[in-house]
Amino acid sequence: MERVSTYQLAVLIVLFELGSTPLFALGSKAKQDSWIAMSLAGAAGLLLLLIFLQLQRREPELSLIGMLRKYLGSFAGTLAGWVYVFYFAYESMRNVRDFGELTQMALLGSTPLYVVSTVVMLIAFYAVASGIETFARVSEVILPIVVLSYMLLILLILGSDLIHLDQLEPVLENGWTPVLRAAFPDIVSFPFGQTVLFLMLWSLLDKKTGMRRVSFWAYGSVAVFLILMNALNLMILGPVLVENSTLPLLQSVQLIQIADILERLDVLVSLLIFFGLFVKLTLFYWGAAQAAALLSRTKRSVWVVVLGLAIFGSSFLEPSYTYHVWLGLEVSVKLFPLVQVVLPLLLWMTVKLRRMPASPPPAADPADG
């Protein structure tokens, strides 16, 4: 059986949660308070993570599919399992499309979309076919590059005198309503609720003792970083530009200019795009193939091929990138809480009820003797 270490788990959580999230204007409907919306969504995501971890602690050797079938029954559990196969595959497809479109937008403007998508899917296919252990080792190499790249970007932004704190004012100008609407369910769904995928991975840990602590700190560090990046974009561009920008981080980085030497650092942002999207699409792809193999009791290699073709083909169904972004940020995030929140909570409550001790029979009334 494949196994991953607790350090590799931390690496995968950090890279998975980062993904392409810093590139987008999440919570922009809350204007200058979008960082508050991110904070609330991050806290809600932490509660979800704790529920996921509690489920895994109850059944340390079972994946999400095993838990669904054990506690919801064979029919309902299997049906719910296939829902997760579709969800994981769909999320992978969205990241494939993001990878192709953003590569065209940032670097290879003349390269056809299908060429970029084919290349990234072939690499992802090889990674998933090689197994999660191999992919986790590759991710260990990717993490330092991503961390150093973000640190460099932040240092250059600070050195370019682009930050204006007044862009975050006035705080809560329109009250809490826009903030809450931006946070729930949109930002909870993307990216924080996506950690449901790790219910497929935690059972493969070689040591279960550090699972909760490592997962908590990895998630927490990324959540804080995403909140800071959201605020940073607001302080550079202002709420109006952020709301109307496709990729606020890219636009912010394009403003960096130090001594007429360091400028146009789009390539660095593109590098972060490639790494983040690749890790996320590959993990979702692996999760879909793993879940399908467990449900069908067949070899994962079969589903790696079948789902790989389905993910690749469906990534071209959306007519434009504008439609793709609209579908993801306005429609999908409203539906995904069903599999990120509702089904896990139902499973959690079922586990709680199943493990409750039976009530003792009432004592006999002495008067009845």
N, C-alpha and C positions, 0 to 999 in steps of 0.2 A: 504493500500500500504506500502511496505517495505521502510524504510528510514535509511540513515546513516548520521552521524555527520561529520563536516568538519575535526575534529581531526582523526576520523576513516578513512576518505578519505586520509589524509596525511600518515597514517600508511600503508594503502593498496598500495599507490603509492611507498613508500619507499621499502617495502618488495617485491612488484612486480618487480620493476626495478632492485633491487639487484639480486633476484632469484639465479641462479647459475653463473651469469656473472663473478664475481671475480675469479672463478676457471679456466676460459679458457684464452688462449693466443689470445685475440682479436687484430687484426691489426698487427700480427707478421710478415707479409710480409714487413712491413715498418721497420723491424729490431729495432734498438734502438730508432727510432722515432715513435714507435707505440703509445706512450702516446700523441703525437701531433695529430695523426690520431684520437685517442679517443676524444681529445678536439674538433676537427673540427666536428666530428660526433655528439658530445653532443650539440654543438651550433646549428647544423642543426636540431637535435631533439627538441631543445627548440623552434625553429621557427614553427615546426610542431605542438608542443603542444599549442602554441599561436593560431594557426589556429583552432585546435580542440576546444579550449576554446571559441574562437569567435563564432564558430558554435553553441556551447551549449548555449552561452549567447543570441543568437538570438531566440533559441527555448528552454527555460529553462526546460520545462516539457516533452520534447520529447527525446527519446533515439535515437541512431544511426539509428535504423530500422524505427522509425517514421519519421525522417528527410529524409531518402532516399525515402520513399514512398510519402512524401509530395512534395518534390522538383524535384524528377526524374520521378514521375508518378507511377501509380500502377504497371504496368508491369516491367519497368526498375528498379524501386525501390525494388520491391519484388525479382527480379533476383539478384540484387546487395546484398540484405539482405541475401539470401541463400549462396552467395559467402562468406560472413562474417561468417556464421554458420560453413561452411567447414573450413575456416581459423582458427577460434577460436578452433574448435575441433582438427584440425591438430596440432596446437601449444600445446594443452593440451596433445595430444598423445606423442609428442616429449619429453615433460617433464616427462611423465610417464616412458618412456624408459630410459631417463637420470637417473631418480631416481633409477630404478632397477639396471642398469649397474654400476652406481657409488657406490651404496650400496654394491654390490658384490666386486667391486674393492677395496673399502676402509675398509669394515668391515666384511661382511658375504660372504666370498669367496666360501663356500660350499653350500650355500642356492640357490636353483633353481631360475631363473629369474622370473618365473611365480608366485612363492610364494610371493616375494617382491612386484611385480606389483599388485597382487590381494589384498594384505593388504592395499597398498596406495590408490588403486582405491575404496575400500570399505570405507575408511575414507573420501576420497574426495566426494564419493556419498552421504554419510551422511551429510557432510558439505553443499553441494549444495542443497540437499533436505531440509535442515533446513533453508535455506534462507541466503541472503547476510548480514542481520543484525546480525545474530548469528555468521557468519564467521568473520565479522568485529570485533566483541567483542573478539573472539579468537585471532585474529591478534594483538589486543592491548596487549595481554599477550606475544605473540611471539616477538614483536619488541624489548623490553628491553633486552631479552636474546641474540638476534642477535647482537644488538649494543655493548653490553658488551663483547661478544665473539670476535668480530672483534677488539675492543679496546685492549683486552688482548693479542691477537695474534700480533698486531702491537707493543705493548710495549715489548713483549718477543723478537720479531725480532730486535727491537732497542737495547735491552739488550744483544743480542748475537753477536753483531758486525758483522753482515752479509751484511750490506749495503756498496756498493762501487759505489760512484757517477760517476766514470770514465766509468762505463758500459753504461751510457747514451750518451757518446761521440763517434765520432763527431756528432754534431747535423746537421741534413739535409745533411748527407754525399752525398747522391745521388739526392739531390734536392727535390722538392715538388711532383714530379710525383708518386713515390711509396706511399707517405703519402696519397695523394688524392685517389689513387686506393684502398688503404686499408680502407679508411673512407667511400667512396661512391661506391656502396650502402651497403656494408657489415655491418659495425658497425652501420650505421644509422638504418638498418633493425633490427639488433639484438645488443643491446636491446632497443634502443631509440624509434624506430618507433612503437614498440608494445604498446605504450601508447594509440593507437587508441581504445583499449579495453575500456578505461574509458569513451568513448562516450556512452557506455551502462550503465554507473554507475552514471555519474554526475547528471542526471535527478532525481535520487533518494535522493539527498541531502535534509536534512530537512531545511537548510538555504543556499540560493544561493549566499548570499552577499560575503562570504569569499572564494568562489570556485576558482577564478583566483589566488588570493594571495597564498592560501594554496597549490594549485597544482604546482604553479611556484616554491615556496621554497622547496617543497618536491622533485620535479624533480631535481632542481638545486643542492641540497645537495647530492643526490645520484650520479649525473653526476660527480661532483667534487671528490667524494669518489672513484668512479670507475676509474677515471683518475689517482688518487694517487696510487691505488692498482696496476694498470697496470705498472706505473713507479717503484713501489716497487719491483715487480717481476723481472723487468729488472735489477734493481740495485743489486738484490741478485743472480740471475742465469745467467744474461747476455743474449743478444739477441739470440745467437745460441741455448742455452739450452731451452729458453722459446719457441722458434719456434718448437722445436722437442719434447716438453713435452706435454703429454695429459692433465695433470692437474698441471700447474705451481705453483699455490698457495699451493697445497698439497706437492709438492716437496720442496718448500721454507720452509714450516713449519717443514718438516722432518729434516731440517738442524739446527733447534733450539736446543741449548744445553747450559744450564746454571748450572754451578757447579755440573755437572753430576747428577743432580736431575730432572730438568725440561727438558724433551725431549720426542720425539715420541708423539706429540700432534695431531695425526691423528684423534682422536676421536672428538676433538673440531671442526676440519674442517668438519668432517662427520656430526656433529650436524648442522652446517651452511648449508650443502648440503641439509639435510632433510627439514629444515624449508623453505629455499629459493625455492626449487623445489616444495614443497607441496603447498605453497601459490600461486605460478605462475600457476601450473597445475589446481588448484581448481578454480582460477579466470577465466582462459580461459574456463574451463568446464562450469562454471556458465554463462559466456557470451554466449557460444554456445547454452545452454539450454534456456536462456532468449530470445535470438534472434529468435530461432526456435518457441518458444511459441507465441511470438508476431506476427510472420509471418503467422503461421497456425491458430492463434486465438484459441489455445487449452491450456489445463493446462500444466504448466511447468513440473509437476511431470512426465508426459508421456515422455517428451524429456530428462529428467534427466536419466531415465532408458535406452531409446533407444540410446542416445549419449554416455552414460556411457559404454554400451556394445560395441559400435563401437570404442570408444577410447581405451578400454582395448584390444579388439581383434586386432586392427590395430597396436598396439605397438609391436607386435611380427612379423610383416611382414618383417621388415628389417633383412637381414641375419646375420649381425654382428654389433658390436658397432662402429667399424672403418667405416663401410658403413654408419651407422647412423650419425656419426659426419661429414663425408664428405658430405652427402646429406644436412645436416643442414647448414654447414658453407661455402659450395661451390656452392650449387644449390638453396636451398630454399631462402637464403638471397638475391639472384638476382631476384627472382620472387615476393617476398612479398611486395616490394615497390608499386606494383599495388594496393594493398588494404590498405597499410599504408600511401601512398603519393598520388598516382594518383587519386583514387576514392574520398578521402577526399577533394583534391583540386578541383576536378570537382564539388563536392557537394557545396563547399565554393563559387566557382564562380557562380554557379546556384543561390545560395541564394542571392549573391550580385546583380545579374542581376534582379532577381525577385523583389527585394526590391527597385530598382532604380525608381524614379518618372518618369512618362511618360513625354515625351517632349511636351511642349505646342505647339499648332498649330501656323504656321507662321502668322505674322500680315499682314493684307490686305494692298496692295500698294495703297496709296491715288490716284495715277494716274489712277487706274482702275475705280474710281468712276466717 
